[in-house]
Amino acid sequence: MTSEDIRKLEKEVKKTKRLASEQAMELHDLIEDRLPDAYGELMGIATATFAACKAWDEANQQLNAALASSAGAES
């Protein structure tokens, strides 16, 4: 991979981490401030949080693989 490809992956990891953090805050706010009244929102927000965290994990794994591959290519 080129250094440009790695920079793109790093940018994607930062973006997905920010989105996952935002979803986690929304879930936290629901739990702390609106439950049990807003229990109907729980599954939707939890599912969105899970998806955001999974997207971050997948992007992070791609970045780590690319970094390991480029480090191996330099050896």
PyMOL Python script that loads the backbone (N, CA, C, O; Angstrom):
from pymol import cmd

cmd.read_pdbstr("""\
ATOM      1  N   MET A   1       0.840  -1.193   0.000  1.00  0.00           N
ATOM      2  CA  MET A   1       0.000   0.000   0.000  1.00  0.00           C
ATOM      3  C   MET A   1       0.878   1.248   0.000  1.00  0.00           C
ATOM      4  O   MET A   1       1.975   1.268   0.560  1.00  0.00           O
ATOM      5  N   THR A   2       0.369   2.257  -0.631  1.00  0.00           N
ATOM      6  CA  THR A   2       1.106   3.522  -0.663  1.00  0.00           C
ATOM      7  C   THR A   2       0.850   4.309   0.619  1.00  0.00           C
ATOM      8  O   THR A   2      -0.088   4.021   1.361  1.00  0.00           O
ATOM      9  N   SER A   3       1.679   5.285   0.861  1.00  0.00           N
ATOM     10  CA  SER A   3       1.480   6.133   2.043  1.00  0.00           C
ATOM     11  C   SER A   3       0.163   6.900   1.927  1.00  0.00           C
ATOM     12  O   SER A   3      -0.473   7.205   2.936  1.00  0.00           O
ATOM     13  N   GLU A   4      -0.241   7.206   0.705  1.00  0.00           N
ATOM     14  CA  GLU A   4      -1.535   7.880   0.493  1.00  0.00           C
ATOM     15  C   GLU A   4      -2.691   6.966   0.900  1.00  0.00           C
ATOM     16  O   GLU A   4      -3.653   7.426   1.515  1.00  0.00           O
ATOM     17  N   ASP A   5      -2.606   5.678   0.561  1.00  0.00           N
ATOM     18  CA  ASP A   5      -3.635   4.710   0.955  1.00  0.00           C
ATOM     19  C   ASP A   5      -3.720   4.611   2.477  1.00  0.00           C
ATOM     20  O   ASP A   5      -4.811   4.550   3.044  1.00  0.00           O
ATOM     21  N   ILE A   6      -2.574   4.596   3.124  1.00  0.00           N
ATOM     22  CA  ILE A   6      -2.544   4.504   4.587  1.00  0.00           C
ATOM     23  C   ILE A   6      -3.141   5.765   5.203  1.00  0.00           C
ATOM     24  O   ILE A   6      -3.877   5.679   6.187  1.00  0.00           O
ATOM     25  N   ARG A   7      -2.840   6.922   4.646  1.00  0.00           N
ATOM     26  CA  ARG A   7      -3.438   8.170   5.151  1.00  0.00           C
ATOM     27  C   ARG A   7      -4.959   8.142   5.011  1.00  0.00           C
ATOM     28  O   ARG A   7      -5.673   8.609   5.899  1.00  0.00           O
ATOM     29  N   LYS A   8      -5.452   7.601   3.910  1.00  0.00           N
ATOM     30  CA  LYS A   8      -6.908   7.490   3.722  1.00  0.00           C
ATOM     31  C   LYS A   8      -7.518   6.565   4.768  1.00  0.00           C
ATOM     32  O   LYS A   8      -8.578   6.855   5.322  1.00  0.00           O
ATOM     33  N   LEU A   9      -6.838   5.443   5.037  1.00  0.00           N
ATOM     34  CA  LEU A   9      -7.326   4.524   6.064  1.00  0.00           C
ATOM     35  C   LEU A   9      -7.301   5.180   7.442  1.00  0.00           C
ATOM     36  O   LEU A   9      -8.234   5.009   8.227  1.00  0.00           O
ATOM     37  N   GLU A  10      -6.249   5.922   7.736  1.00  0.00           N
ATOM     38  CA  GLU A  10      -6.173   6.628   9.024  1.00  0.00           C
ATOM     39  C   GLU A  10      -7.320   7.626   9.158  1.00  0.00           C
ATOM     40  O   GLU A  10      -7.919   7.750  10.227  1.00  0.00           O
ATOM     41  N   LYS A  11      -7.621   8.325   8.089  1.00  0.00           N
ATOM     42  CA  LYS A  11      -8.731   9.280   8.095  1.00  0.00           C
ATOM     43  C   LYS A  11     -10.058   8.557   8.323  1.00  0.00           C
ATOM     44  O   LYS A  11     -10.911   9.039   9.067  1.00  0.00           O
ATOM     45  N   GLU A  12     -10.227   7.406   7.683  1.00  0.00           N
ATOM     46  CA  GLU A  12     -11.455   6.623   7.849  1.00  0.00           C
ATOM     47  C   GLU A  12     -11.587   6.118   9.285  1.00  0.00           C
ATOM     48  O   GLU A  12     -12.685   6.119   9.843  1.00  0.00           O
ATOM     49  N   VAL A  13     -10.483   5.689   9.884  1.00  0.00           N
ATOM     50  CA  VAL A  13     -10.511   5.225  11.276  1.00  0.00           C
ATOM     51  C   VAL A  13     -10.934   6.366  12.197  1.00  0.00           C
ATOM     52  O   VAL A  13     -11.766   6.172  13.084  1.00  0.00           O
ATOM     53  N   LYS A  14     -10.370   7.547  11.994  1.00  0.00           N
ATOM     54  CA  LYS A  14     -10.740   8.700  12.824  1.00  0.00           C
ATOM     55  C   LYS A  14     -12.214   9.044  12.662  1.00  0.00           C
ATOM     56  O   LYS A  14     -12.900   9.336  13.642  1.00  0.00           O
ATOM     57  N   LYS A  15     -12.698   9.010  11.428  1.00  0.00           N
ATOM     58  CA  LYS A  15     -14.100   9.334  11.158  1.00  0.00           C
ATOM     59  C   LYS A  15     -15.028   8.319  11.820  1.00  0.00           C
ATOM     60  O   LYS A  15     -15.992   8.698  12.484  1.00  0.00           O
ATOM     61  N   THR A  16     -14.739   7.023  11.639  1.00  0.00           N
ATOM     62  CA  THR A  16     -15.618   6.004  12.211  1.00  0.00           C
ATOM     63  C   THR A  16     -15.547   6.004  13.734  1.00  0.00           C
ATOM     64  O   THR A  16     -16.539   5.704  14.398  1.00  0.00           O
ATOM     65  N   LYS A  17     -14.385   6.337  14.293  1.00  0.00           N
ATOM     66  CA  LYS A  17     -14.272   6.414  15.758  1.00  0.00           C
ATOM     67  C   LYS A  17     -15.118   7.565  16.293  1.00  0.00           C
ATOM     68  O   LYS A  17     -15.782   7.428  17.320  1.00  0.00           O
ATOM     69  N   ARG A  18     -15.093   8.701  15.594  1.00  0.00           N
ATOM     70  CA  ARG A  18     -15.909   9.847  16.005  1.00  0.00           C
ATOM     71  C   ARG A  18     -17.396   9.492  15.944  1.00  0.00           C
ATOM     72  O   ARG A  18     -18.154   9.814  16.859  1.00  0.00           O
ATOM     73  N   LEU A  19     -17.808   8.828  14.864  1.00  0.00           N
ATOM     74  CA  LEU A  19     -19.215   8.447  14.727  1.00  0.00           C
ATOM     75  C   LEU A  19     -19.622   7.440  15.805  1.00  0.00           C
ATOM     76  O   LEU A  19     -20.724   7.525  16.348  1.00  0.00           O
ATOM     77  N   ALA A  20     -18.745   6.494  16.112  1.00  0.00           N
ATOM     78  CA  ALA A  20     -19.036   5.521  17.165  1.00  0.00           C
ATOM     79  C   ALA A  20     -19.152   6.215  18.517  1.00  0.00           C
ATOM     80  O   ALA A  20     -20.018   5.869  19.320  1.00  0.00           O
ATOM     81  N   SER A  21     -18.291   7.183  18.771  1.00  0.00           N
ATOM     82  CA  SER A  21     -18.350   7.933  20.031  1.00  0.00           C
ATOM     83  C   SER A  21     -19.641   8.734  20.138  1.00  0.00           C
ATOM     84  O   SER A  21     -20.244   8.812  21.208  1.00  0.00           O
ATOM     85  N   GLU A  22     -20.061   9.327  19.027  1.00  0.00           N
ATOM     86  CA  GLU A  22     -21.316  10.082  19.032  1.00  0.00           C
ATOM     87  C   GLU A  22     -22.499   9.164  19.324  1.00  0.00           C
ATOM     88  O   GLU A  22     -23.393   9.526  20.089  1.00  0.00           O
ATOM     89  N   GLN A  23     -22.506   7.984  18.719  1.00  0.00           N
ATOM     90  CA  GLN A  23     -23.587   7.026  18.976  1.00  0.00           C
ATOM     91  C   GLN A  23     -23.556   6.559  20.425  1.00  0.00           C
ATOM     92  O   GLN A  23     -24.604   6.411  21.054  1.00  0.00           O
ATOM     93  N   ALA A  24     -22.365   6.329  20.955  1.00  0.00           N
ATOM     94  CA  ALA A  24     -22.242   5.898  22.345  1.00  0.00           C
ATOM     95  C   ALA A  24     -22.778   6.969  23.291  1.00  0.00           C
ATOM     96  O   ALA A  24     -23.415   6.652  24.296  1.00  0.00           O
ATOM     97  N   MET A  25     -22.521   8.236  22.966  1.00  0.00           N
ATOM     98  CA  MET A  25     -23.049   9.330  23.797  1.00  0.00           C
ATOM     99  C   MET A  25     -24.576   9.371  23.734  1.00  0.00           C
ATOM    100  O   MET A  25     -25.243   9.623  24.738  1.00  0.00           O
ATOM    101  N   GLU A  26     -25.115   9.121  22.548  1.00  0.00           N
ATOM    102  CA  GLU A  26     -26.573   9.108  22.416  1.00  0.00           C
ATOM    103  C   GLU A  26     -27.176   7.977  23.241  1.00  0.00           C
ATOM    104  O   GLU A  26     -28.197   8.164  23.903  1.00  0.00           O
ATOM    105  N   LEU A  27     -26.549   6.811  23.203  1.00  0.00           N
ATOM    106  CA  LEU A  27     -27.014   5.680  24.006  1.00  0.00           C
ATOM    107  C   LEU A  27     -26.890   6.002  25.492  1.00  0.00           C
ATOM    108  O   LEU A  27     -27.801   5.713  26.268  1.00  0.00           O
ATOM    109  N   HIS A  28     -25.781   6.590  25.887  1.00  0.00           N
ATOM    110  CA  HIS A  28     -25.578   6.975  27.283  1.00  0.00           C
ATOM    111  C   HIS A  28     -26.651   7.958  27.740  1.00  0.00           C
ATOM    112  O   HIS A  28     -27.218   7.812  28.823  1.00  0.00           O
ATOM    113  N   ASP A  29     -26.924   8.954  26.909  1.00  0.00           N
ATOM    114  CA  ASP A  29     -27.950   9.942  27.261  1.00  0.00           C
ATOM    115  C   ASP A  29     -29.316   9.292  27.414  1.00  0.00           C
ATOM    116  O   ASP A  29     -30.069   9.629  28.328  1.00  0.00           O
ATOM    117  N   LEU A  30     -29.634   8.368  26.529  1.00  0.00           N
ATOM    118  CA  LEU A  30     -30.910   7.658  26.631  1.00  0.00           C
ATOM    119  C   LEU A  30     -30.989   6.909  27.955  1.00  0.00           C
ATOM    120  O   LEU A  30     -31.988   7.001  28.669  1.00  0.00           O
ATOM    121  N   ILE A  31     -29.944   6.177  28.276  1.00  0.00           N
ATOM    122  CA  ILE A  31     -29.946   5.373  29.499  1.00  0.00           C
ATOM    123  C   ILE A  31     -29.996   6.261  30.737  1.00  0.00           C
ATOM    124  O   ILE A  31     -30.747   5.989  31.674  1.00  0.00           O
ATOM    125  N   GLU A  32     -29.204   7.306  30.738  1.00  0.00           N
ATOM    126  CA  GLU A  32     -29.100   8.146  31.921  1.00  0.00           C
ATOM    127  C   GLU A  32     -30.300   9.071  32.109  1.00  0.00           C
ATOM    128  O   GLU A  32     -30.742   9.289  33.237  1.00  0.00           O
ATOM    129  N   ASP A  33     -30.826   9.611  31.025  1.00  0.00           N
ATOM    130  CA  ASP A  33     -31.820  10.674  31.146  1.00  0.00           C
ATOM    131  C   ASP A  33     -33.252  10.289  30.792  1.00  0.00           C
ATOM    132  O   ASP A  33     -34.194  10.890  31.309  1.00  0.00           O
ATOM    133  N   ARG A  34     -33.433   9.305  29.925  1.00  0.00           N
ATOM    134  CA  ARG A  34     -34.778   9.110  29.392  1.00  0.00           C
ATOM    135  C   ARG A  34     -35.407   7.756  29.687  1.00  0.00           C
ATOM    136  O   ARG A  34     -36.597   7.567  29.438  1.00  0.00           O
ATOM    137  N   LEU A  35     -34.635   6.812  30.212  1.00  0.00           N
ATOM    138  CA  LEU A  35     -35.237   5.524  30.558  1.00  0.00           C
ATOM    139  C   LEU A  35     -35.887   5.624  31.927  1.00  0.00           C
ATOM    140  O   LEU A  35     -35.408   6.401  32.753  1.00  0.00           O
ATOM    141  N   PRO A  36     -36.928   4.900  32.209  1.00  0.00           N
ATOM    142  CA  PRO A  36     -37.567   3.867  31.404  1.00  0.00           C
ATOM    143  C   PRO A  36     -38.615   4.395  30.419  1.00  0.00           C
ATOM    144  O   PRO A  36     -39.116   3.634  29.591  1.00  0.00           O
ATOM    145  N   ASP A  37     -38.951   5.682  30.496  1.00  0.00           N
ATOM    146  CA  ASP A  37     -40.014   6.210  29.636  1.00  0.00           C
ATOM    147  C   ASP A  37     -39.749   5.995  28.151  1.00  0.00           C
ATOM    148  O   ASP A  37     -40.678   5.702  27.399  1.00  0.00           O
ATOM    149  N   ALA A  38     -38.514   6.134  27.718  1.00  0.00           N
ATOM    150  CA  ALA A  38     -38.193   6.061  26.293  1.00  0.00           C
ATOM    151  C   ALA A  38     -37.640   4.688  25.899  1.00  0.00           C
ATOM    152  O   ALA A  38     -36.816   4.583  24.990  1.00  0.00           O
ATOM    153  N   TYR A  39     -38.099   3.639  26.590  1.00  0.00           N
ATOM    154  CA  TYR A  39     -37.570   2.304  26.311  1.00  0.00           C
ATOM    155  C   TYR A  39     -37.767   1.884  24.859  1.00  0.00           C
ATOM    156  O   TYR A  39     -37.012   1.051  24.357  1.00  0.00           O
ATOM    157  N   GLY A  40     -38.746   2.433  24.185  1.00  0.00           N
ATOM    158  CA  GLY A  40     -38.999   2.092  22.788  1.00  0.00           C
ATOM    159  C   GLY A  40     -37.867   2.512  21.856  1.00  0.00           C
ATOM    160  O   GLY A  40     -37.736   1.974  20.756  1.00  0.00           O
ATOM    161  N   GLU A  41     -37.060   3.457  22.284  1.00  0.00           N
ATOM    162  CA  GLU A  41     -35.930   3.923  21.474  1.00  0.00           C
ATOM    163  C   GLU A  41     -34.675   3.081  21.679  1.00  0.00           C
ATOM    164  O   GLU A  41     -33.724   3.176  20.903  1.00  0.00           O
ATOM    165  N   LEU A  42     -34.675   2.266  22.714  1.00  0.00           N
ATOM    166  CA  LEU A  42     -33.454   1.570  23.121  1.00  0.00           C
ATOM    167  C   LEU A  42     -32.879   0.668  22.034  1.00  0.00           C
ATOM    168  O   LEU A  42     -31.682   0.743  21.756  1.00  0.00           O
ATOM    169  N   MET A  43     -33.685  -0.173  21.418  1.00  0.00           N
ATOM    170  CA  MET A  43     -33.163  -1.106  20.414  1.00  0.00           C
ATOM    171  C   MET A  43     -32.604  -0.378  19.197  1.00  0.00           C
ATOM    172  O   MET A  43     -31.559  -0.764  18.672  1.00  0.00           O
ATOM    173  N   GLY A  44     -33.277   0.657  18.750  1.00  0.00           N
ATOM    174  CA  GLY A  44     -32.794   1.398  17.586  1.00  0.00           C
ATOM    175  C   GLY A  44     -31.458   2.065  17.845  1.00  0.00           C
ATOM    176  O   GLY A  44     -30.546   1.991  17.021  1.00  0.00           O
ATOM    177  N   ILE A  45     -31.345   2.716  18.993  1.00  0.00           N
ATOM    178  CA  ILE A  45     -30.091   3.402  19.326  1.00  0.00           C
ATOM    179  C   ILE A  45     -28.983   2.389  19.607  1.00  0.00           C
ATOM    180  O   ILE A  45     -27.838   2.592  19.202  1.00  0.00           O
ATOM    181  N   ALA A  46     -29.319   1.304  20.295  1.00  0.00           N
ATOM    182  CA  ALA A  46     -28.309   0.277  20.574  1.00  0.00           C
ATOM    183  C   ALA A  46     -27.818  -0.368  19.280  1.00  0.00           C
ATOM    184  O   ALA A  46     -26.623  -0.624  19.129  1.00  0.00           O
ATOM    185  N   THR A  47     -28.723  -0.630  18.355  1.00  0.00           N
ATOM    186  CA  THR A  47     -28.342  -1.220  17.069  1.00  0.00           C
ATOM    187  C   THR A  47     -27.455  -0.269  16.276  1.00  0.00           C
ATOM    188  O   THR A  47     -26.464  -0.693  15.681  1.00  0.00           O
ATOM    189  N   ALA A  48     -27.803   1.005  16.266  1.00  0.00           N
ATOM    190  CA  ALA A  48     -26.990   2.002  15.560  1.00  0.00           C
ATOM    191  C   ALA A  48     -25.612   2.134  16.204  1.00  0.00           C
ATOM    192  O   ALA A  48     -24.612   2.301  15.505  1.00  0.00           O
ATOM    193  N   THR A  49     -25.555   2.059  17.532  1.00  0.00           N
ATOM    194  CA  THR A  49     -24.276   2.136  18.237  1.00  0.00           C
ATOM    195  C   THR A  49     -23.413   0.927  17.908  1.00  0.00           C
ATOM    196  O   THR A  49     -22.214   1.061  17.661  1.00  0.00           O
ATOM    197  N   PHE A  50     -24.020  -0.248  17.907  1.00  0.00           N
ATOM    198  CA  PHE A  50     -23.295  -1.473  17.556  1.00  0.00           C
ATOM    199  C   PHE A  50     -22.730  -1.375  16.141  1.00  0.00           C
ATOM    200  O   PHE A  50     -21.568  -1.709  15.909  1.00  0.00           O
ATOM    201  N   ALA A  51     -23.552  -0.919  15.197  1.00  0.00           N
ATOM    202  CA  ALA A  51     -23.113  -0.797  13.800  1.00  0.00           C
ATOM    203  C   ALA A  51     -21.967   0.204  13.669  1.00  0.00           C
ATOM    204  O   ALA A  51     -21.021  -0.031  12.916  1.00  0.00           O
ATOM    205  N   ALA A  52     -22.047   1.306  14.390  1.00  0.00           N
ATOM    206  CA  ALA A  52     -20.987   2.319  14.331  1.00  0.00           C
ATOM    207  C   ALA A  52     -19.684   1.772  14.915  1.00  0.00           C
ATOM    208  O   ALA A  52     -18.607   2.012  14.369  1.00  0.00           O
ATOM    209  N   CYS A  53     -19.782   1.046  16.011  1.00  0.00           N
ATOM    210  CA  CYS A  53     -18.584   0.461  16.621  1.00  0.00           C
ATOM    211  C   CYS A  53     -17.987  -0.622  15.721  1.00  0.00           C
ATOM    212  O   CYS A  53     -16.767  -0.749  15.621  1.00  0.00           O
ATOM    213  N   LYS A  54     -18.839  -1.389  15.076  1.00  0.00           N
ATOM    214  CA  LYS A  54     -18.361  -2.423  14.159  1.00  0.00           C
ATOM    215  C   LYS A  54     -17.662  -1.784  12.961  1.00  0.00           C
ATOM    216  O   LYS A  54     -16.627  -2.280  12.516  1.00  0.00           O
ATOM    217  N   ALA A  55     -18.212  -0.695  12.438  1.00  0.00           N
ATOM    218  CA  ALA A  55     -17.579   0.008  11.314  1.00  0.00           C
ATOM    219  C   ALA A  55     -16.199   0.516  11.715  1.00  0.00           C
ATOM    220  O   ALA A  55     -15.252   0.430  10.933  1.00  0.00           O
ATOM    221  N   TRP A  56     -16.082   1.049  12.942  1.00  0.00           N
ATOM    222  CA  TRP A  56     -14.772   1.497  13.426  1.00  0.00           C
ATOM    223  C   TRP A  56     -13.811   0.317  13.518  1.00  0.00           C
ATOM    224  O   TRP A  56     -12.665   0.417  13.081  1.00  0.00           O
ATOM    225  N   ASP A  57     -14.269  -0.797  14.081  1.00  0.00           N
ATOM    226  CA  ASP A  57     -13.412  -1.970  14.250  1.00  0.00           C
ATOM    227  C   ASP A  57     -12.909  -2.476  12.900  1.00  0.00           C
ATOM    228  O   ASP A  57     -11.733  -2.812  12.761  1.00  0.00           O
ATOM    229  N   GLU A  58     -13.791  -2.530  11.915  1.00  0.00           N
ATOM    230  CA  GLU A  58     -13.389  -3.000  10.590  1.00  0.00           C
ATOM    231  C   GLU A  58     -12.372  -2.051   9.954  1.00  0.00           C
ATOM    232  O   GLU A  58     -11.390  -2.499   9.361  1.00  0.00           O
ATOM    233  N   ALA A  59     -12.603  -0.751  10.076  1.00  0.00           N
ATOM    234  CA  ALA A  59     -11.659   0.228   9.528  1.00  0.00           C
ATOM    235  C   ALA A  59     -10.316   0.129  10.245  1.00  0.00           C
ATOM    236  O   ALA A  59      -9.263   0.206   9.612  1.00  0.00           O
ATOM    237  N   ASN A  60     -10.353  -0.039  11.549  1.00  0.00           N
ATOM    238  CA  ASN A  60      -9.123  -0.146  12.339  1.00  0.00           C
ATOM    239  C   ASN A  60      -8.342  -1.406  11.969  1.00  0.00           C
ATOM    240  O   ASN A  60      -7.115  -1.374  11.878  1.00  0.00           O
ATOM    241  N   GLN A  61      -9.047  -2.506  11.757  1.00  0.00           N
ATOM    242  CA  GLN A  61      -8.382  -3.742  11.345  1.00  0.00           C
ATOM    243  C   GLN A  61      -7.719  -3.579   9.978  1.00  0.00           C
ATOM    244  O   GLN A  61      -6.608  -4.062   9.761  1.00  0.00           O
ATOM    245  N   GLN A  62      -8.404  -2.898   9.057  1.00  0.00           N
ATOM    246  CA  GLN A  62      -7.818  -2.648   7.736  1.00  0.00           C
ATOM    247  C   GLN A  62      -6.546  -1.812   7.865  1.00  0.00           C
ATOM    248  O   GLN A  62      -5.535  -2.099   7.223  1.00  0.00           O
ATOM    249  N   LEU A  63      -6.606  -0.788   8.690  1.00  0.00           N
ATOM    250  CA  LEU A  63      -5.433   0.064   8.892  1.00  0.00           C
ATOM    251  C   LEU A  63      -4.286  -0.735   9.498  1.00  0.00           C
ATOM    252  O   LEU A  63      -3.151  -0.642   9.029  1.00  0.00           O
ATOM    253  N   ASN A  64      -4.569  -1.513  10.527  1.00  0.00           N
ATOM    254  CA  ASN A  64      -3.514  -2.303  11.167  1.00  0.00           C
ATOM    255  C   ASN A  64      -2.889  -3.296  10.198  1.00  0.00           C
ATOM    256  O   ASN A  64      -1.675  -3.501  10.208  1.00  0.00           O
ATOM    257  N   ALA A  65      -3.719  -3.916   9.357  1.00  0.00           N
ATOM    258  CA  ALA A  65      -3.200  -4.855   8.361  1.00  0.00           C
ATOM    259  C   ALA A  65      -2.321  -4.125   7.348  1.00  0.00           C
ATOM    260  O   ALA A  65      -1.268  -4.628   6.959  1.00  0.00           O
ATOM    261  N   ALA A  66      -2.752  -2.950   6.927  1.00  0.00           N
ATOM    262  CA  ALA A  66      -1.969  -2.168   5.964  1.00  0.00           C
ATOM    263  C   ALA A  66      -0.641  -1.735   6.568  1.00  0.00           C
ATOM    264  O   ALA A  66       0.393  -1.776   5.901  1.00  0.00           O
ATOM    265  N   LEU A  67      -0.671  -1.320   7.830  1.00  0.00           N
ATOM    266  CA  LEU A  67       0.569  -0.909   8.497  1.00  0.00           C
ATOM    267  C   LEU A  67       1.523  -2.089   8.651  1.00  0.00           C
ATOM    268  O   LEU A  67       2.729  -1.949   8.446  1.00  0.00           O
ATOM    269  N   ALA A  68       0.982  -3.249   9.012  1.00  0.00           N
ATOM    270  CA  ALA A  68       1.815  -4.442   9.163  1.00  0.00           C
ATOM    271  C   ALA A  68       2.395  -4.856   7.815  1.00  0.00           C
ATOM    272  O   ALA A  68       3.555  -5.258   7.725  1.00  0.00           O
ATOM    273  N   SER A  69       1.581  -4.755   6.777  1.00  0.00           N
ATOM    274  CA  SER A  69       2.031  -5.114   5.433  1.00  0.00           C
ATOM    275  C   SER A  69       3.131  -4.174   4.948  1.00  0.00           C
ATOM    276  O   SER A  69       4.122  -4.609   4.362  1.00  0.00           O
ATOM    277  N   SER A  70       2.943  -2.889   5.197  1.00  0.00           N
ATOM    278  CA  SER A  70       3.958  -1.930   4.746  1.00  0.00           C
ATOM    279  C   SER A  70       5.234  -2.054   5.573  1.00  0.00           C
ATOM    280  O   SER A  70       6.328  -1.831   5.054  1.00  0.00           O
ATOM    281  N   ALA A  71       5.111  -2.404   6.846  1.00  0.00           N
ATOM    282  CA  ALA A  71       6.298  -2.603   7.680  1.00  0.00           C
ATOM    283  C   ALA A  71       7.059  -3.838   7.214  1.00  0.00           C
ATOM    284  O   ALA A  71       8.290  -3.854   7.222  1.00  0.00           O
ATOM    285  N   GLY A  72       6.323  -4.874   6.808  1.00  0.00           N
ATOM    286  CA  GLY A  72       6.956  -6.086   6.289  1.00  0.00           C
ATOM    287  C   GLY A  72       7.629  -5.848   4.956  1.00  0.00           C
ATOM    288  O   GLY A  72       8.650  -6.464   4.651  1.00  0.00           O
ATOM    289  N   ALA A  73       7.062  -4.958   4.161  1.00  0.00           N
ATOM    290  CA  ALA A  73       7.637  -4.652   2.846  1.00  0.00           C
ATOM    291  C   ALA A  73       8.937  -3.864   2.983  1.00  0.00           C
ATOM    292  O   ALA A  73       9.806  -3.931   2.115  1.00  0.00           O
ATOM    293  N   GLU A  74       9.062  -3.118   4.080  1.00  0.00           N
ATOM    294  CA  GLU A  74      10.265  -2.316   4.299  1.00  0.00           C
ATOM    295  C   GLU A  74      11.432  -3.155   4.797  1.00  0.00           C
ATOM    296  O   GLU A  74      12.590  -2.762   4.654  1.00  0.00           O
ATOM    297  N   SER A  75      11.127  -4.316   5.384  1.00  0.00           N
ATOM    298  CA  SER A  75      12.191  -5.157   5.961  1.00  0.00           C
ATOM    299  C   SER A  75      13.033  -5.823   4.913  1.00  0.00           C
ATOM    300  O   SER A  75      13.963  -6.558   5.244  1.00  0.00           O
TER     301      SER A  75
END
""", "prot")
cmd.dss("prot")
cmd.show_as("cartoon", "prot")
cmd.util.cbc("prot")
cmd.orient("prot")
